Amino acid sequence: MREDWRADFPGFPCRFLDVMTNALTGSLHHISSENLLNAVCSFCLMNHFPLAPVNQLLQKDIINELLTSGINVGTVVEDSGLELAI
């Protein structure tokens, strides 16, 4: 594959992120808290911070569910390469 593929697809990263954000936003009330956390972490790794999914993740009931579910939120965030500021 050519190194300058971006020249052939102008705006591809933005359109890709927009489509993925719209798909996630449409599914916010149907996905698990853990999947939401993973999705938001993935977007953050791409330097994209979609407002609706981030706001959903920060809801008190979602945070409580993550904290009481037994999953290690810190591990999920560390595995994503992000730093958790508490």
PELINVEN-V144702 format. One line per field, one symbol per residue. ss: DSSP state (a for helix, b for strand, c for the rest). phi: phi as a letter, one per 40 degrees, with the letter a starting at -180 (. if undefined). burial: # if it has 16 or more other C-alpha atoms within 10 Angstrom, else .. Layout:
ss: ???
phi: ???
burial: ???
This chain:
ss: ccccaaaacccaaaaaaaaaaaaaaaccccccaaaaaaaaaaaaacccccaaaaaaaccaaaaaaaaaccccaaaaaaaacccccc
phi: .cccdcccbcgddccdccccccccccbdcbbcccccdcccccccccfbbcdccccccccdcccccccccgccdccdccccgcbcbb
burial: ................#...#..##..#....##.#########....##..##.##....##..#......#...#.........
